[in-house]
Amino acid sequence: MTPRVFVHGNPETDAVWDPMLDVLGREGVTCLSPPGFGAHLPDGFGTRLDYRDWLIRELETFDEPVDLVGHDWGGGHVVAVAMARPDLLRSWVSDAIGIYHPEYVWHDLAQVWQTPGAGEQNVAERFGAPEPARAAVMEARGIDRAVAARLAAGQGEEMGRAVLRLYRSAAQPAMADAGRDLHLAAARPGLCVLAAEDDLAGPITARTRTAERAGARTAVLEGLGHWWMVQDPARAAGTLATFWDGVGRPPLGSGVRDA
């Protein structure tokens, strides 16, 4: 079986995948936690390119190309790898393709994090809150109570620092500039999961056009929002399985590009 690698985003740990993986199965599955988001944050680490290079190093440890799946910022890292090192992939899946659209505008909270002073105050309040309060915030945003509790347990001051570094490195025009290379992601089969009620990823039309530029298929999940894999695990698992069933094996050594 082709290795299946899952990468989550903010403000999460790999617990966000649990409901879907309970349906999909865990054979051959590896969940990678980005530094600061369930894993140690090294000193000086934290730009979007740091995360891309971290993921590349992790994927280089596998003996064969993988099926790579990313959610939220994890989806952003997936696309970055698909553009830079498609040789490491059999296929890729992202629900964050919209952040590479040339006219993408960061959501209000992201803009707060990108603002010196206001960002520090927000993460101190948000990630410094008691664990039950953090869990309540996640549950109010549509996450199952048990999963929300596991996510809250992984949040804290280190995650807050990671949030500030990552979002500030991605302030526009950084993402628009990175999106100029989207055509390179077409070297491997891609799927863009477009949760119709996700209000963080940009308009569906913009996400669809960006997916086309990356040579990727799209799967619109009507009625689901940002945490589609928790809201409807069966539909999420079925979407991935159907995509993987249609993916062939890439030719060895093809699609390599310097990172």
C-alpha positions in Angstrom: 0.0 0.0 0.0 1.2 3.5 -0.8 2.1 5.4 2.4 -0.6 7.9 3.3 0.6 11.0 5.1 -1.6 13.5 6.9 -0.6 17.0 8.0 -2.9 19.2 10.0 -3.0 23.0 10.6 -3.8 25.7 13.1 -4.8 25.6 16.0 -4.7 21.8 15.9 -2.9 18.6 16.7 -3.2 15.3 14.8 -6.3 14.5 16.8 -8.2 16.4 14.1 -7.9 13.4 11.8 -9.1 10.7 14.3 -12.8 10.6 13.3 -12.0 10.2 9.6 -9.2 7.7 10.2 -11.6 5.6 12.3 -13.6 5.2 9.0 -10.8 5.2 6.5 -8.5 2.9 8.4 -5.0 3.4 9.7 -3.0 0.9 7.7 -0.1 2.7 6.1 -1.1 6.0 7.7 1.4 8.5 9.2 0.2 11.7 10.8 2.9 14.4 10.9 2.6 17.3 13.4 4.2 20.5 12.2 6.6 22.1 14.7 4.6 24.2 17.2 1.4 22.4 16.4 1.7 19.2 18.5 5.5 19.0 18.1 8.4 20.9 19.5 9.1 24.4 18.0 12.8 24.8 17.4 14.4 28.2 18.1 14.3 30.4 15.0 11.9 28.1 13.2 8.5 29.3 11.9 8.3 30.7 8.4 6.1 29.1 5.7 9.3 28.1 3.9 10.6 26.5 7.1 7.5 24.4 7.2 7.8 23.4 3.6 11.3 22.3 4.1 10.4 20.5 7.3 7.8 18.5 5.4 10.2 17.8 2.6 12.7 16.3 5.0 10.0 14.2 6.6 8.8 12.8 3.2 12.4 12.0 2.2 12.5 9.4 5.0 9.8 7.3 3.1 11.0 4.6 0.7 8.5 5.5 -2.0 6.3 8.4 -3.1 3.4 9.1 -0.7 -0.3 10.1 -0.9 0.0 13.5 1.0 -3.1 15.1 2.6 -3.2 18.5 4.3 -5.8 20.5 6.1 -5.7 24.3 6.8 -2.0 25.3 7.0 -1.2 21.7 6.5 -2.9 22.0 3.2 -0.8 25.1 2.4 2.4 23.1 3.2 1.2 20.2 0.9 0.8 22.6 -2.0 4.2 24.1 -1.3 5.8 20.6 -1.5 3.8 19.7 -4.6 5.3 22.7 -6.3 8.9 22.1 -5.1 9.3 18.3 -4.8 6.6 16.4 -6.7 9.0 13.5 -6.9 8.2 12.7 -3.2 4.5 12.3 -4.0 2.2 9.9 -5.7 -0.6 12.3 -5.1 -1.6 15.3 -3.0 -4.8 16.6 -1.4 -5.3 20.1 0.0 -8.3 22.1 1.3 -6.3 25.3 1.4 -5.5 25.9 -2.3 -7.4 29.3 -2.0 -4.6 30.9 -0.1 -2.5 30.8 -3.3 -5.0 32.8 -5.3 -3.5 36.2 -6.4 -6.4 38.1 -4.8 -6.7 36.1 -1.6 -7.3 38.2 1.5 -6.4 36.8 4.9 -9.4 36.4 7.2 -9.8 38.9 10.1 -8.2 36.8 12.8 -5.1 36.1 10.6 -4.8 39.8 10.0 -4.8 40.4 13.8 -2.0 37.8 14.1 0.0 39.6 11.4 -0.2 42.9 13.3 2.6 43.5 15.9 1.2 44.1 19.4 -2.4 43.1 18.6 -1.2 39.6 17.5 0.8 39.1 20.7 -2.2 40.1 22.8 -4.6 37.9 21.0 -2.4 34.7 21.2 -1.7 35.3 24.9 -5.4 35.5 25.6 -6.4 32.7 23.2 -3.6 30.1 23.9 -3.2 31.2 27.5 -6.8 30.5 28.4 -7.7 27.5 30.7 -7.9 24.3 28.8 -11.7 23.9 29.2 -12.2 27.4 27.7 -10.0 26.6 24.8 -12.0 23.4 24.2 -15.3 25.4 24.3 -14.0 27.7 21.6 -13.2 24.8 19.3 -16.5 23.1 20.0 -18.4 26.4 19.2 -16.6 26.4 15.8 -18.2 23.1 14.9 -15.8 20.4 16.2 -17.0 17.4 18.1 -16.6 17.7 21.9 -14.2 14.9 22.3 -12.0 16.0 19.5 -12.2 19.6 20.7 -10.9 18.5 24.1 -7.9 16.7 22.6 -7.1 19.7 20.4 -7.3 22.1 23.4 -4.9 19.8 25.4 -2.2 20.4 22.7 -2.6 24.2 22.6 -0.5 26.6 24.6 2.2 29.3 24.5 4.4 27.5 22.1 1.6 27.2 19.6 0.9 30.9 20.0 4.4 31.7 19.0 4.2 29.4 16.0 1.0 31.1 14.9 2.6 34.5 14.9 5.7 33.5 13.0 3.9 31.5 10.4 1.1 34.0 9.6 3.5 37.0 9.5 5.7 35.2 7.0 2.7 34.7 4.8 1.3 38.2 4.8 0.4 39.3 1.3 1.9 39.5 -1.3 3.9 36.4 -0.1 1.2 33.9 -0.9 0.3 35.5 -4.2 3.9 35.5 -5.2 4.2 31.8 -4.2 1.1 31.0 -6.3 2.9 31.9 -9.5 4.4 28.4 -9.4 1.2 26.6 -9.0 1.4 25.0 -12.4 4.4 23.0 -11.1 2.0 21.1 -8.7 0.4 19.5 -11.8 3.4 17.1 -12.0 1.4 14.9 -9.7 -2.3 14.2 -9.4 -3.9 16.6 -7.0 -7.3 17.0 -5.3 -8.6 20.2 -3.9 -11.3 19.6 -1.2 -13.6 22.6 -1.3 -15.8 22.6 1.8 -18.7 24.9 0.7 -19.2 26.4 4.2 -15.5 27.1 4.9 -15.3 30.9 5.4 -11.5 30.9 5.8 -10.4 29.5 2.5 -11.7 32.2 0.1 -14.7 32.0 -2.3 -15.4 28.7 -4.0 -15.0 30.3 -7.4 -11.5 31.5 -6.6 -10.6 28.1 -5.0 -11.8 26.3 -8.2 -9.8 28.6 -10.5 -6.7 28.1 -8.3 -7.1 24.3 -8.4 -7.3 24.5 -12.2 -4.0 26.3 -12.3 -2.5 23.5 -10.2 -3.9 20.9 -12.5 -6.0 19.4 -9.7 -9.4 17.9 -9.5 -11.9 19.4 -7.1 -14.4 17.8 -4.7 -17.1 20.2 -3.4 -18.4 19.2 0.0 -21.8 20.9 0.3 -22.9 21.7 3.8 -19.5 21.2 5.4 -17.2 23.8 6.8 -13.6 24.2 7.7 -13.4 21.0 9.8 -15.1 18.8 7.2 -13.1 15.7 8.3 -14.7 16.0 11.7 -18.2 17.1 10.7 -18.7 14.2 8.3 -16.0 11.6 8.6 -17.6 9.1 6.3 -18.0 11.5 3.4 -14.5 12.8 4.0 -13.1 9.2 4.0 -15.1 8.4 0.9 -13.8 11.4 -1.0 -10.2 10.5 -0.4 -10.7 6.9 -1.2 -12.4 7.6 -4.5 -9.6 10.0 -5.4 -6.8 7.5 -4.5 -8.5 4.7 -6.5 -8.1 6.8 -9.6 -4.4 7.7 -9.1 -1.7 5.7 -11.0 1.8 5.2 -10.0 4.2 8.1 -11.0 7.2 7.4 -13.2 10.3 7.0 -11.0 12.6 10.1 -10.8 10.2 12.4 -12.7 9.1 15.9 -11.6 12.1 16.8 -9.5 12.6 20.5 -8.9 15.1 22.2 -6.6 13.4 23.3 -3.3 
